[in-house]
Amino acid sequence: MDEKRKVIFSGIQPSGELTLGSYMGAIRNWVELSETYDCYYCIVDMHAITVRQNPADLRRRALSQLAQYIACGLDPAKNTLFIQSHVPAHAQLGWVLDCYTMFGELSRMTQFKDKSAKNAENINAGLFTYPALMAADILLYQTDLVPVGDDQKQHVELCRDIAIRFNGVYGDVFTLPEPFIPKTGARIMSLTTPENKMSKSDKDPGGCIYLMEKPEDVLRAFKRAKTDSDTENCVRFDPAAKPGVANLMQIYSCASGLGFEEIEREFEGRGYGDFKTKVGESVVELLRPIREKAEDLLKNKDYLASVYREGADRAAAVAARTLRKVYKKVGFVER
């Protein structure tokens, strides 16, 4: 008898276009995981509305993100790909978990503090309680592992705390998830401020590369990328002293498969201009097939609809089992 495969859940908000950082740090690793895990990859549009969105843009980005997931290699036959709002159990369990999440826990969340500072005119209740919804996203599927970067580990830790609290009252209801940081995952930083993570919310558009960006724009961004003011002007991996150069080396390593020592040898005696151009060219070629396939998929809306509907049906069937158990435990009358 085959051993039951462990479950992985992850999601990205369609609050902006997918970035090179999202691909190199997360999505590319997801492709390999589908061979050995049951994988649920969600487009978390409910989380996106904690910040005001243009409705037409939100719908367009959700479809575009699904197309890019598939173009990056996520096979809908091997992965459950779906849109969060299509599975009502996320909101239903989210409310129950709100009632088992402490005010103090939510007030200490780093992302709430950061987003509140950036959206001072719209510090809404959803922005405060969305970690409980994120916990629901994860716990609905009895998730074992959650692929996250270091900046997201706090959310998985809170999710575990909520699950432990609920299980402590009602018995063994939820699987306790663990943060999963793939060894091959890369933390890609902004091209203009390499101290900060590359983010679709970056106010400096030159700092971010998008998967669907035109090749000429990608090259232009890399030619303007920050290196350092070091008169040594050499390509050397030293994140503390040369964060800009180290970030470009990280990107080039992911795009080319070369190690840092090989990259240092390749550009020995050559200036930063040559280096930045080569990094830009390697990224253009890495993204070309993804962009072209995603563009083709976006021309076939019927196919994309079939993927997200089938994904939502599969996800909903699993989520419903967990939700029924939770509703029974808390004392709701069965419908």
Summary of the structure (lengths in Angstrom):
residues: 335
radius of gyration: 21.1
end to end distance: 35.9
largest distance: 73.9
contacts: 1063
relative contact order: 0.15
helix: 56%
strand: 8%
